[in-house]
Amino acid sequence: MNEVRDLLAESVLYNCSAYLEKNDMGEMEAKGNCTEQGLLRFFMNQTETSFMLQKFTEKDHGIQASIPFDSKYKMGFTAIKHPNKSDLIRVYGKGGPDFIIPYCSHFLNDNAQKVELSDDKKKEIIKSVITEKFARRSYRTLLVAYRDFTTE
């Protein structure tokens, strides 16, 4: 499950316009977009991922290209050189589930296994998880996704 946790953290952190800044007391504080501040604060409070935040405050983390989140299109993307595999470019996407999920072909199940994402499963996710459980309660929902491309 560590791989999934790290993948989730990377999916959010590489594709985030919020940032960390030291406050007057010398403590790290999330700044920028309110939703993304919440995501950063979540990872700051997780012992397992708080170390990752330091690397995202550094100047260069292999970003090759970025399309910032756009409220018109309800999604944004960042492409990075894969940190562990030099022949891969990983593209992270984040946005409204109903805008991102049509581009998805697989998902990670409860056992962290990669499973094919059928059209029926996409509809089920949008209907049950998003529409009935979260949107009905006025929660903001985001879907994060990634895809690897070889450089050869």
N, C-alpha and C positions, 0 to 999 in steps of 0.2 A: 504493500500500500504506500510505501515511501515514494515510489516512482509516480504514482497517481497524485499524491500530495504535491510533489515537486512540480509535476506537469501543470497542475492547477495553478500553483503559485506563479510559475513562469508565464502561463497563459494570461494571467491578470497583470502581472508586473511589467512584462515587456510591452504590453499593449495598454498603457495607462498614461493619461496626461497629468494626473496628480503627482505630487512629488513630496519628498521629505526635506524638512528644513529644521535647523536647530532654533529653538525659541530662546527667550531671554534667560531661561534657567539652564540652558545647555542641553535640553532634552529634545529628541527628535519628534517632530510634529508633522502631520499630514496637511498639505495645502493643495489648493486647486479645486477641481470639480468635486462637488459634494458626494456624489455616488462613489466616485473613485477614491475619495478620502476614506470612506467607509471600508472599502476593500483593503486599502493600505493598512488601516488601523486593525482590521481583522488579522492580517498577516503579521503585524507588529506584535500582537498578543499571543501568537502561536509560537511556542518555544522552538518547534521544529522548523519553522519557516522564517523566524525573525532574522536569522543569519543571512538569508537571501536578500533581505532589504538593503544590506550594506553594499552588495555588489550592484544594486540598481541605483545607488546614489553616486557611483563612480561615473566618470566621463564617458567611457567607451564600453559598451557591452555588445558589440558585434552587430548593431542595427544596420541593415543594408538599405531598407526602405520603410516608409511608414505612410499610411493613409489614416489621418486622425479620425476619430469618431465623428460622424456627421449626423446631426439630428434628422436631416431630410432622409438619409438612407438607413438610419438606425443601426449602423455598424462601422467598425474601424479595423484596420489591419496593420501588423508590423511584421517585417521579414528580418530574420537574424541569421548569422552564421551559427550553425549548431555548435554549442560549446564543447561537445564531446566527440563529434563526428565531423571531420573537416570537409567531407564530400557532400554535406547536406546543408540546405537552406531550409529553415523552419519558418512557416508563416502562421502567426497567431491571429485569430479573428475574435472579435467580441462585439456583441450587440443584442438587439431584440431577438428572442428565440425564434419568432415567426419569420424573421429576416435571415437569420444565419442557418437554421436547420435545413432549408432546401438544398444547401450546398454540402451537407454532411452525408457521408456514406457509411460511417461506423460510429459506435459509441462505446464507452467503457462501462461494463455492467458492475454490479455490486461486488464482484470478485476481481475487479480490475482487468477483466478480459475484454479484448477488442471483439465486438460483435457487429455483424452487419445491421445497418439501420434501414429497415423496410419503410415504404411509404405509410403503411398502417401504423408502425411504431412511431413515426414522425407525427402523425395525426394524434395518436394517443398521448404523446408527450405534450403537444400543444394544448390539447383539450383538457386532459386531467391535471397535469402538473402546472401548466401556466394559467390557462383560463379559469379552471375551477378552484384551484388551491391558492394561487397567488394574486392574479390580476383582480379577482373578485374582492380581495382584501386590500386592494390598492398598493400592493407591494411592487417595487421595481424588480423586474426580472432581467437577467443577462444570461446569455449562453456564450460559453467560451469554446473555441475549437482550434485545431491546428492541422497543418498538413506539411509533410516533408517532401522536398524536391531535391534530386541529386544535381550536383553541379557539373557532372560529366556529360 
